[in-house]
Amino acid sequence: MFKLFDLHGTGFIEPHELKKMVGALLGETDLELSEESIEAIVEQTMLEVDTNKDGKIDEEEWRELVAKNPSILKNMTLPYLKEVTLAFPSFVLDSEVED
């Protein structure tokens, strides 16, 4: 699952990847947020998850996030991912996850 969010395959989830995910989700809905609001979402996420403060989310920080929020795993089942793929095609097309 970590690789799904690591859009560029760097081994980290970086702020620009979070911003891209938020943008892809918003692009498929009628919800419009200002650039400042999107930046605030990304900044708050990084503050909460990037515990070693290196500016990116590594796999250990991801594991800690999932341990604290098990609903993340629940939502990452194959049927759910299929629904997300159909509902948000721009997110899937922009990702670079290998098979």
C-alpha positions, 0 to 999 in steps of 0.5 A: 500500500505504501507504494500506491502513495509513493507515486514516483517510487522513491521509497518516500511519500513526499509533500508534492505527492500528497498534493498531487493525490489531493488534487487528483481527488478534487479534480474528480469531484465538485469540491473546490478548494483554494491552493492555500487550503490544499497546502494546509492539508499537506502541511498538517499531514506532514506535521502529524505523520513525518515524525523524524521531521525529514520532510517526507514520509518513510515506510516506518512512519507509514506503518505508525500511521496505519497502526494508529488508523487501522481504517486506512487498511480497511479501505485498501481492499481490492474491491475498494481500490477498484471503486477508487480507480473507477471514481478517480481515474486521474489519480491512477493514471498519474501514479507510477506503481510497478506491477 
